[in-house]
């Protein structure tokens, strides 16, 4: 089952919120993971948009 870009972004936000609830010193790895997830969801969203634009507008440049 594939995960949507939006779901990945929402998971990243939830993970970050949980990280801030952790005892001091334990949150850093979770925050880094959250940032990677958020970055990846943004990359996927941009790639999806490029594919949609290319597909809707013809066969590229």
SELUM-5976 format. One record per residue (C-alpha): residue number from 0; x, y, z. Coordinates in pm, whole numbers, plus 50000, padded with zeros to 5 digits. Last residue first. Layout:
# SELUM-5976
<r doke="NUM" c1="X" c2="Y" c3="Z"/>
...
***
This chain:
# SELUM-5976
<r doke="60" c1="50938" c2="52081" c3="47638"/>
<r doke="59" c1="50714" c2="51815" c3="47778"/>
<r doke="58" c1="50476" c2="51576" c3="47607"/>
<r doke="57" c1="50146" c2="51756" c3="47633"/>
<r doke="56" c1="50031" c2="52008" c3="47887"/>
<r doke="55" c1="49829" c2="51779" c3="48109"/>
<r doke="54" c1="50105" c2="51516" c3="48132"/>
<r doke="53" c1="50382" c2="51769" c3="48188"/>
<r doke="52" c1="50178" c2="51956" c3="48446"/>
<r doke="51" c1="50082" c2="51637" c3="48626"/>
<r doke="50" c1="50439" c2="51504" c3="48621"/>
<r doke="49" c1="50573" c2="51835" c3="48752"/>
<r doke="48" c1="50309" c2="51843" c3="49026"/>
<r doke="47" c1="50391" c2="51488" c3="49132"/>
<r doke="46" c1="50762" c2="51576" c3="49145"/>
<r doke="45" c1="50690" c2="51883" c3="49359"/>
<r doke="44" c1="50471" c2="51679" c3="49594"/>
<r doke="43" c1="50733" c2="51406" c3="49618"/>
<r doke="42" c1="50998" c2="51664" c3="49707"/>
<r doke="41" c1="50770" c2="51820" c3="49970"/>
<r doke="40" c1="50698" c2="51476" c3="50118"/>
<r doke="39" c1="51072" c2="51405" c3="50123"/>
<r doke="38" c1="51148" c2="51727" c3="50309"/>
<r doke="37" c1="50877" c2="51653" c3="50568"/>
<r doke="36" c1="51005" c2="51298" c3="50620"/>
<r doke="35" c1="51364" c2="51419" c3="50651"/>
<r doke="34" c1="51260" c2="51690" c3="50898"/>
<r doke="33" c1="51063" c2="51438" c3="51105"/>
<r doke="32" c1="51365" c2="51206" c3="51112"/>
<r doke="31" c1="51583" c2="51492" c3="51235"/>
<r doke="30" c1="51323" c2="51578" c3="51500"/>
<r doke="29" c1="51311" c2="51215" c3="51613"/>
<r doke="28" c1="51690" c2="51195" c3="51639"/>
<r doke="27" c1="51696" c2="51520" c3="51843"/>
<r doke="26" c1="51415" c2="51438" c3="52088"/>
<r doke="25" c1="51604" c2="51217" c3="52330"/>
<r doke="24" c1="51824" c2="51481" c3="52489"/>
<r doke="23" c1="51551" c2="51637" c3="52701"/>
<r doke="22" c1="51267" c2="51399" c3="52782"/>
<r doke="21" c1="51024" c2="51344" c3="52495"/>
<r doke="20" c1="50715" c2="51565" c3="52441"/>
<r doke="19" c1="50899" c2="51768" c3="52175"/>
<r doke="18" c1="50961" c2="51446" c3="51983"/>
<r doke="17" c1="50589" c2="51359" c3="51991"/>
<r doke="16" c1="50506" c2="51686" c3="51818"/>
<r doke="15" c1="50780" c2="51624" c3="51561"/>
<r doke="14" c1="50644" c2="51275" c3="51494"/>
<r doke="13" c1="50294" c2="51417" c3="51440"/>
<r doke="12" c1="50427" c2="51673" c3="51193"/>
<r doke="11" c1="50621" c2="51406" c3="51003"/>
<r doke="10" c1="50316" c2="51180" c3="50998"/>
<r doke="9" c1="50112" c2="51466" c3="50847"/>
<r doke="8" c1="50375" c2="51517" c3="50577"/>
<r doke="7" c1="50377" c2="51146" c3="50493"/>
<r doke="6" c1="49997" c2="51146" c3="50478"/>
<r doke="5" c1="49997" c2="51443" c3="50239"/>
<r doke="4" c1="50249" c2="51277" c3="50010"/>
<r doke="3" c1="50031" c2="50969" c3="49996"/>
<r doke="2" c1="50140" c2="50632" c3="50128"/>
<r doke="1" c1="50143" c2="50335" c3="49897"/>
<r doke="0" c1="50000" c2="50000" c3="50000"/>
***
